Amino acid sequence: MRLRGKHIILGITGSIAAYKAAILVRLLIKEGAEVKVIMTPLAKEFITPLTLATLSKNPILVDFFNPENGDWNSHVDLGLWADLYLIAPASANTIAKMANGVADNLLLTTYLSAKCPVMVAPAMDLDMYNHPATQKNIKTLQGIGNIIIEAATGELASGLSGKGRMEEPENILSSVVDFFFTSSRFSNKTVLVTSGPTFEPIDPVRFIGNHSSGKMGSSIAESFAQQGARVIFITGPAKFLPSNKNIEIISVQTAEEMFCASTNNFSSVDIAVMAAAVADFTPMNVGNSKLKRETDEISIKLKPTKDIAAYLGKVKSKSQLLVGFALETDKELENAKNKIKNKNLDIIVLNSLNDKGAGFGFDTNKVTIINKKSEILSVELKSKTEVANDIVDFIAEEFDRLRGKG
């Protein structure tokens, strides 16, 4: 429910892409938003007001007043009510009118009255989209502060293929969520996230490692950053790195290096998420040169690495929240709950190697999130980006409790 309490006006214009508005309304409602829909008269030819009224649970607004009873649909009041005005799809005609201040329907008068930010998702054929006049109008809207959700490339209603498709509803939803959370939920908070594997050297060539790609940790860091946090991202040699400007990346190789980077930064953070797959053991002796195969057998003596989460659990303050990860193969819940207690964690995220499509090497994940009170949230198999958002939502609720807000 990432949009709980948000007021969103959805403006729908006369475009074949108007059918996607039904999906978009449903997604916005599912995330907790209250949605009011304004349609241009031509938009009614592509999707019925009844469909949208049913999905939005609000009357659909088309005209300046209700012809049956004379009730006035105040564009001024609508503009004051909204936290965001989202126009999707936005036809070339409507974009041109917006850019030039034309106000010949309720959607446009509300646009000119709106005090809130405006997002625009263009939808038209590729020649109309590429026309210099349309491009000039889009740049004009951007220049006065409108947020443009760039059109996608693909098959168009004309049968041609090119740029001009309205972006998919799921991606528009992501843009809306990003907008609201950019400077809200974790603003003025610092979060430490560890990610990826560690490589424990045997000699200058070989190492002990694991299959962690770092995608889960990177997704968690991105989710925090999108919601306003400053993120310190400590990563082993991983395939995936976040790109948000609010994320500071510290690269390490070994468990010892990750321990030092984590402990050096821990005192300055509000939340720490230990998502890295840190090696439990490291070679006692590292060869200065490549080991040669002189016999059929070789023995490598190992010693335990430092337990980063356990150490942070000992030194954390009452105002800090510490999140651990557990990858288990048997007695999953029992082992995870024991780690919460033994390491003084506030939350643990449990991965089971018995779950297909989850863990290392997959774009999807399935986790169980547990807090100190043994409250459990089971997250079904979905993309790691979606799982990361669920984990961060859970952390946010626990962090609010920690600060006495929950």
Secondary structure, DSSP 8 states (H G I E B T S, - for coil): -TTTT-EEEEEE-SSGGGGHHHHHHHHHHHTT-EEEEEE-GGGGGTS-HHHHHHHHTS--B-SSB-TTT--B--HHHHHHH-SEEEEEEE-HHHHHHHHHT---SHHHHHHHH--S-EEEEE---HHHHHSHHHHHHHHHHHHTT-EE---EEEE-TTS-EEEEE---HHHHHHHHHHHHHTTSTTTT-EEEEEESB--EESSSS-EE-----SHHHHHHHHHHHHTT-EEEEEE-S-S-----TTEEEEE--SHHHHHHHHHHHHTT-SEEEE-SB--SEEESS--SS-----SS-----EEE---HHHHHHHH--TT-EEEEEEEESSSHHHHHHHHHHHHT-SEEEEEETTSTT-STT-SEEEEEEEETT--EEEEEEEEHHHHHHHHHHHHHHHHHHHTT--
